[in-house]
Amino acid sequence: MKTKITFFFFFIVMALQAQTVKVSASEPDANIIVNGQQVGVGTYKLKLDKAECYKVKVEKTGFLKYEATVCGKKAGPEAPKSVYFEMKRDDAEEASIKTDHANVDFSIEVNKDLSISDAWKLTTQIVTDYFDAIEVSDKETSYLRTAWSVQSFQQNTIRTRLIIKLSKSSPLTFKVKLVSESSGKSDTSVKADEQFHEWDRVLRKYQNVISDFSTRLAKK
């Protein structure tokens, strides 16, 4: 009987001594993720296996993502008693809007009172209102593509370009596409095509591009 009581108290002591880390975030509804699994919201008490390390992340839509690694006593540096994440707004999202204008071909039927030469001239004017550099411009085939315009943020890099091509000669119709892509990392090289993917948002400075074509170029 004495042996059983001794073991009972031994396990209680071991349980009390189990290493734990309090994980919390400034946003009370932020998701807490440990080793790829969501384990809590806002606050979570993480129990550490002394021989394991844990990758802790906190995420919330519209905010920057944060992560830290904490380890048990035998697996790495001694873990702190608590890990707190002061979350900041995602500057890329604040500088952009969600829109259905991104990465879609829009057909713009040109005002019949405009000649193809005048229409192309007006098209170029609209483009240069928004983009500094035109990479390709072929009046004969009515094809225009701007160079990439790149902007880097704390945790993202956004590149944007405009592509215009002839859709139909009669009635004269152009296809206009605002290409918006993100890399999910800061300071990504504009040439690193494999790191960029379509983004369903556009930077605010380009939000009126498509409507400008419709207003200034389209059939009235």
N, C-alpha and C positions, 0 to 999 in steps of 0.2 A: 504493500500500500504506500509506503514511504517513497519507494522508487517511482511509482506512478505520479505522485504529487510533485516530486522533483522534476520529472520530465514535463509535467503540465506547466509549471512555473518557468521552466527553461524556454518552452515555446512561446509563452507570453512575453518574456523578456526579448526574445529574438524578434517577435512581431513588432514590439515597441521600438526596437532598434532598426527596423527596416528603413532603408534610406528613401526619402520622398522629396520631391521638388514641386513647389507650387508654381504652376504656369498660369499667367494671367495676361490680359491685354487691355489697353485703354478703351477699346470698343467692346461693350458688354455682349454684343451679338456676333463677335468674330469667331470663326470656326477654328478650333484647336485640333491639329493633326499630328499624330505621333507615328513615325515610321510608315507613313502613307495611309493611315487609318484615322478617320475623324473620331475623336474620343470625347469631345466636350465643346461647350460654347462659353466664351468669356473667361472662365476659370476652370482649371483642372488640376487635381492632385496626382502627380505621376509617381508611381512606385518604381524604384530602380532595382533591377537585378545587378548585383555587384560586379558581374562579369560582362555586362552588356552596355552598349552605347545607344542613345536614342536621338533621332532627328526630329526636332519639334518645329512645327510651322504654325503660323496664324494667318488667316486669310479672311478678307471681307471685300465684297464687290465695291469698287470705287476707291479702294485703299491700296497702298503698297503692300507687298507681301514680305513677311519676315520669317527668319528661321534661326535656330540655334541647335547645337549638339550638346547633350549632357550625358555623362557616363557614370556608371557605378564605380565603386572604390577601386576595383581591380582592373577596370577596363580603360581608364584614362584619368585626366586631371579631376580633382575632387569637384563634384557638382555643387553649385550654390544651393541654398535653401529655397530660393525662389528665382524665377525668370519672368521678368515683366517686359512687355512689348508696348512701347509708345507708338501707336500707329498714326501715319500721316496719309493725307489724301493722295490718290494717284494723280500726279501732275499731267500725265498723258491723257487721262480721261477728262480732267478738268479743262484741257485745251482742245477738246474735241466734242463731237456730238454723234449719237447713234443715228444712222440714217439708212434708208434703202437706196440711196444714190451711189453708194460705194460699189465699185467693181461690177457695174451693170451697164450694158449698152443701151443708150437712150436714142431713139430715132427723132430727129428734128427736121420736120419738113420746112424748107426755106420759103420765106415770103416770095410769091411769084413775081413781085415787082423788082426783085433783086436779080441781077445777072449773076452768073456763076463767078465772074471775076469780083464783083462787088461783095458777093456772099463770102468768098474766100478771104477778102480783105477784112471784112467785119469779123470773121471767125478768128483771124490772127490777132486782131485788136482785143477781142474778148480774152483770148488765151494770155496775151502779155499783160493783161490787167492783174493776172493771178500768178503767173510764172515768169521767172527772170530769163530762163534759157530754153530755147527750142532746139531739140536734138535733130529732128528730121522735119523738113517742110517741103512737100512736093506739090506744087500748084497743079501740075498736069494731071496727076492722079488723085488730087484732093486728099492727101494723107499728111497728117501732122502728128508728131509725138514730141512732148516736152522731155527735157532731161528730168531725172529724179530730183525732187526737192526733199531734203532730208532734215529732220529735226530730232534731236536726242533728248530723252527725259531720264529721270532717276533710274527707272527700271524698264525702259522701253526705247526703241528707236522707230520712228515712223517715216516712211518714204511715200511720196505722192507724185503722181504724174497724170497727164491728160493725153488721151489718144483720140484723134478725130479721123474718120475715113468716110469716103463716099459710099452711101448705101444704095441710092438710086439716082439716075439722071433725070428721070421724068416721073413724077415731079421731083425736083431736086431735093434730095434728102441726105443729111449727114448722120452718121452714128457717132455719138459722143460718149466716152467712157472715162470716168474719174477713178483711177486706180489708187487704192489706199492699202498699204501693207505695213505690218508690224513685225518686229523681231522678238519682242519679249525681253530684250536685254539693252542695256545702255551702250551707246557709242559703237553700234554695229556698223561695219563698213557698208556703204551703199552698194558695193559690188558683190557682197556676200549673198547672192540670190537664194542659196539653199537655206539661209537662216530667216528669210522673210516669208510670211504667209498672209493671205487676205485678211483684212481687218474690217469689221462691220461698222466702223466709225470713220469719220473724216475730221481733220483739223478744222477748227472754226473758221479759219481764214479762207477755206475752200468751200464752205457750206452753200454758197450762192452760185457756184459755177454753173450747174445745170440749169437753174432757174434763169440765169442771165442769158444763156443760149436760147431758152424758150421765149424770153421777153424780147430780146433784141434781134434774133435771127429768124424765128419761126414764122410760119404762115399766120397772117392776121385775119 
